[in-house]
Amino acid sequence: MSNKVKSYKFKSLYPIKPSVVYDTYWKFAYERHQVFLNRLRGDDLELSEDEIIRKYKFTNSFRACDRVSQYLIKEVIYSDKFDARDLFVRILLFKLFNKIETFQLLEERFGVIAYDMFDVKGLVSFLNEEMNRGRVLYSNAYMMASGCKDFNVTRKHHAHILLLEKMLRDDLPLRIQDCASMKDGYSLLLSYPLIGNFLAYQYITDINYSELTDFSEMEFTVPGPGARDGIRKCFLSLGGVTETELIKILAERQESEFERLGLKAPTLGGRPLQYIDIQNVFCETDKYARIAHPDIKGISGRTRIKQQFKRNDKAIDYFFPPKWKVNMEKLYGD
């Protein structure tokens, strides 16, 4: 398997033309990561001097540091040794709902989530009961289409369980395991109903946290709607460069861009921002710019940030895929 990546080393950004929001992008990435480090190291009385970051909710600069991703990595993927089919069922059953409480609920009812326990009738019946009691099964982050018409059912969790069943019937776990590249795995996921470009990229990234695959996160990327909004705000013109190429260019330029602004380039224990992180910061910069640069318009035209910051003091014992070789001592003490 080749992980060779095309080089995009530009001496300058020309012919790409940045806007005033471009520097904000890098400053936000730095400052949001400082908030993470402050909390990680227990120096979190103020968290940030940035009023916007203090007031509103923003995800981490590094996707894998977010609470839901941490639960996925530590409790869903690496809580025990699982084979390919078991890992796939655990990851997809978690990500279909993208809600920690729903996965915990399923494990309380069915025991360890694995391939052998997957039963459409039992899962749907149980989730129907919980929904009838008023339980919210889904998070509000990049939710899938309901799929009710596609699968001829009345509730979306039923459709999503049927979608997973179809994937298992097609032996998708082993087919993804045999993929030579992240793009190939992405394309397999994209071939299924209800899964669009952005969701397929999110799912292959989540699968790639596990030992099921071993792709580089600097191999392939797909900008989502929020990232495209952020890109529109950060640049007056892309000069003929695609949004995907732009993400790759910035990934290579990150150290020099932080240095230009007098900032220390953020890393995750020595691991720089990956393509998934670069595109994620674009999404968060889009939100941040609604307050910091209200005159700069994106694609969606949104002008408010819906979610305000609510402190969650439940500690996270941070854990990252061992194959990344994250230097935890450096992370805690850098």
C-alpha positions in Angstrom: 0.0 0.0 0.0 1.4 3.3 -1.0 1.0 6.4 1.2 2.9 8.7 -1.2 1.3 12.2 -1.1 1.6 14.8 -3.8 3.7 17.8 -2.6 2.0 21.3 -2.6 5.0 23.3 -1.3 4.3 26.8 -2.5 6.8 29.6 -1.7 3.8 31.9 -1.4 0.0 31.4 -1.6 -0.2 33.1 -5.0 -2.4 32.9 -7.1 -4.6 32.0 -4.0 -5.8 35.3 -2.5 -6.5 35.2 1.3 -9.0 37.5 3.0 -8.7 39.1 6.4 -10.2 35.9 7.9 -7.2 33.8 6.8 -5.0 34.9 9.7 -8.0 34.4 12.0 -8.0 30.8 10.9 -4.5 30.1 12.2 -5.0 32.2 15.3 -8.2 30.3 16.1 -6.5 26.9 15.6 -3.8 27.9 18.0 -6.0 29.5 20.6 -8.6 26.6 20.6 -5.7 24.1 21.1 -4.4 26.2 24.0 -7.8 25.8 25.7 -7.5 22.0 25.3 -3.9 22.1 26.7 -4.9 24.3 29.6 -7.7 21.9 30.7 -5.5 18.9 30.1 -2.7 20.2 32.3 -5.1 21.6 35.0 -4.3 25.2 34.3 -7.8 26.1 33.2 -9.1 28.9 35.5 -9.4 31.3 32.6 -9.1 28.9 29.7 -8.8 31.6 27.1 -8.6 35.4 26.8 -10.6 35.2 23.6 -14.2 36.3 24.4 -15.7 34.5 21.5 -14.1 31.2 22.4 -15.1 31.6 26.1 -18.7 32.3 25.2 -19.4 29.8 22.3 -18.9 26.1 21.8 -16.2 25.1 19.4 -14.7 21.7 18.7 -11.0 21.0 19.3 -8.5 21.8 16.7 -7.6 18.1 16.7 -10.7 16.1 15.9 -9.5 13.1 18.0 -9.5 15.2 21.1 -13.2 15.8 21.2 -15.2 14.0 23.8 -17.2 11.8 21.4 -14.1 10.9 19.4 -12.3 10.0 22.6 -15.2 7.7 23.6 -15.1 6.1 20.2 -11.4 5.5 20.3 -11.0 4.3 23.9 -14.4 2.6 24.7 -15.7 1.5 21.4 -12.5 0.5 19.5 -9.8 -0.2 22.0 -11.7 -1.4 25.1 -10.8 -5.0 24.1 -9.4 -7.0 21.1 -12.0 -7.3 18.3 -11.9 -8.8 14.9 -12.7 -6.9 11.7 -16.5 -7.6 11.7 -16.8 -6.8 15.4 -14.9 -3.6 15.1 -17.1 -2.5 12.1 -20.3 -3.2 13.9 -19.1 -1.4 17.0 -17.9 1.7 15.1 -20.9 2.0 12.8 -23.5 1.3 15.5 -21.9 4.1 17.6 -21.5 6.5 14.7 -25.0 6.0 13.3 -26.3 7.8 16.4 -23.0 9.6 17.3 -24.2 9.7 20.9 -22.3 8.2 23.8 -25.5 7.6 25.9 -27.1 5.6 23.1 -24.2 3.2 22.8 -24.0 2.8 26.5 -27.7 2.1 26.6 -27.3 -0.6 23.9 -24.4 -2.3 25.8 -26.4 -2.2 29.0 -29.2 -4.1 27.2 -27.3 -6.4 24.9 -23.9 -6.8 26.5 -20.7 -6.3 24.5 -21.6 -4.9 21.0 -20.2 -7.3 18.4 -21.1 -9.0 15.1 -22.7 -12.1 16.7 -25.2 -10.0 18.7 -26.4 -7.9 15.8 -30.1 -8.6 15.4 -32.3 -6.1 13.5 -35.5 -7.1 15.2 -34.1 -7.0 18.7 -32.3 -3.7 18.2 -35.2 -1.9 16.6 -37.7 -3.2 19.1 -35.6 -2.0 22.0 -34.9 1.4 20.4 -38.6 1.8 19.7 -39.3 1.3 23.4 -36.7 3.9 24.4 -37.9 6.4 21.9 -41.5 5.9 23.1 -40.3 6.8 26.6 -39.0 10.1 25.2 -35.3 9.2 24.9 -33.3 11.2 22.3 -31.3 8.6 20.4 -29.3 10.9 18.1 -26.8 13.7 18.6 -27.2 16.8 16.5 -23.9 16.5 14.7 -23.9 15.7 11.0 -27.0 13.5 11.2 -27.9 11.2 8.4 -31.0 11.4 6.2 -33.8 9.4 7.8 -33.9 6.7 5.1 -37.5 5.8 5.9 -38.5 5.9 2.2 -35.4 4.0 1.1 -36.1 1.1 3.5 -39.9 1.4 3.7 -40.0 2.0 7.4 -41.5 4.7 9.7 -38.6 5.4 12.0 -35.1 6.5 11.0 -33.3 4.3 13.5 -35.0 1.3 11.9 -33.7 2.4 8.5 -30.2 2.9 9.9 -30.1 -0.5 11.5 -31.3 -2.0 8.1 -28.5 -0.1 6.4 -25.9 -1.6 8.7 -27.4 -5.0 8.1 -27.0 -4.5 4.4 -23.4 -3.6 4.9 -22.8 -6.7 6.9 -24.5 -8.9 4.3 -22.2 -7.4 1.7 -19.2 -8.3 3.9 -18.2 -4.6 3.9 -15.9 -4.9 6.9 -13.5 -7.3 5.1 -13.8 -5.4 1.9 -12.8 -2.2 3.6 -10.0 -4.0 5.4 -8.6 -5.1 2.0 -8.7 -1.5 0.6 -5.3 -0.2 -0.6 -6.2 3.5 0.2 -8.5 5.6 2.3 -10.1 6.8 -0.9 -11.0 3.3 -1.8 -12.6 2.7 1.6 -14.4 6.0 1.3 -15.8 5.0 -2.2 -17.2 1.8 -0.8 -19.0 3.6 2.0 -20.2 6.2 -0.5 -21.9 3.5 -2.6 -24.5 2.9 0.1 -27.8 4.7 0.4 -28.0 7.6 2.9 -24.3 8.1 2.9 -23.1 11.3 1.2 -19.6 12.6 0.5 -19.0 14.2 3.9 -20.5 11.4 5.9 -18.5 8.8 4.0 -15.3 10.7 4.8 -16.2 11.0 8.5 -16.9 7.3 8.7 -13.7 6.1 7.0 -11.8 8.4 9.3 -13.5 6.8 12.3 -12.9 3.3 11.0 -9.3 4.3 10.4 -8.8 5.0 14.1 -8.9 1.2 14.5 -6.6 -1.5 13.4 -9.1 -2.5 10.7 -7.2 -0.1 8.4 -3.9 1.7 8.4 -4.3 4.7 6.1 -2.4 8.0 6.5 -4.7 10.9 7.5 -2.5 12.9 5.1 -3.6 10.8 2.1 -7.1 11.9 1.4 -9.7 14.5 2.4 -13.2 15.7 1.5 -14.3 19.2 2.7 -17.7 19.2 4.3 -20.3 22.0 4.0 -19.0 23.8 7.1 -15.4 23.6 5.8 -16.5 25.0 2.5 -18.2 27.9 4.2 -15.0 28.6 6.1 -12.9 28.4 3.0 -15.2 30.9 1.3 -14.6 33.3 4.2 -10.9 32.8 4.3 -10.2 33.4 0.6 -11.1 36.0 -1.9 -10.0 33.6 -4.7 -8.6 30.1 -4.8 -6.8 30.9 -8.0 -7.9 27.7 -9.7 -7.0 25.4 -6.8 -9.7 23.0 -5.6 -10.9 23.1 -2.0 -9.3 19.6 -1.5 -6.0 20.8 -2.9 -6.2 23.9 -0.7 -6.5 21.7 2.5 -3.4 19.8 1.4 -1.5 23.0 0.7 -2.3 24.4 4.2 -1.4 21.2 5.9 2.1 21.5 4.4 2.3 25.2 5.2 1.0 25.1 8.8 4.3 25.4 10.6 5.4 28.4 8.5 2.0 30.1 8.9 2.0 29.8 12.6 5.6 31.0 12.7 4.6 34.0 10.5 2.0 35.0 13.1 4.4 34.5 16.0 2.6 31.4 17.3 4.0 28.0 18.2 2.5 25.4 15.8 0.1 23.2 17.8 0.7 19.5 17.8 -0.8 16.5 19.3 2.2 15.1 21.1 4.3 15.9 18.1 1.6 15.1 15.5 0.7 18.1 13.4 -2.7 19.0 12.2 -3.9 16.4 9.7 -6.1 16.9 6.7 -9.2 16.0 8.8 -8.1 18.6 11.3 -7.4 21.3 8.7 -10.9 20.9 7.2 -12.4 20.8 10.7 -10.8 24.1 11.7 -12.3 25.6 8.5 -15.7 24.6 9.8 -15.1 26.1 13.2 -13.6 29.3 11.7 -16.8 29.7 9.7 -18.7 29.8 13.0 -16.1 32.0 14.7 -16.1 34.5 11.9 -19.9 35.0 12.2 -19.0 37.1 15.3 -15.4 38.2 14.6 -16.0 39.2 11.0 -19.8 39.6 10.5 -19.3 41.5 7.2 -17.6 38.4 5.6 -20.3 36.1 4.1 -20.0 32.4 3.6 -22.1 30.1 1.4 -24.8 29.3 4.0 -25.4 32.9 5.0 -25.6 31.9 8.7 -25.0 34.8 11.0 -25.3 33.3 14.5 -23.6 30.6 16.6 -26.3 28.4 18.0 -24.5 26.6 20.8 -22.9 28.5 23.8 -20.1 27.0 25.7 -21.2 24.8 28.7 -18.5 23.5 30.9 -18.3 19.8 31.3 -16.0 18.8 34.1 -16.2 15.1 33.6 -12.6 14.1 33.2 -11.3 12.5 30.0 -8.4 10.1 30.3 -7.0 10.8 26.8 -6.1 7.9 24.6 -5.1 7.9 21.0 -4.6 5.1 18.4 -1.3 3.4 19.3 -0.3 3.4 15.7 -0.1 7.2 15.8 2.7 6.9 18.4 1.5 10.1 20.1 4.1 11.3 22.7 1.8 11.6 25.7 4.6 13.1 27.9 5.1 15.8 25.3 1.4 16.4 25.1 1.0 16.8 28.9 4.2 18.8 29.4 5.1 20.6 26.1 
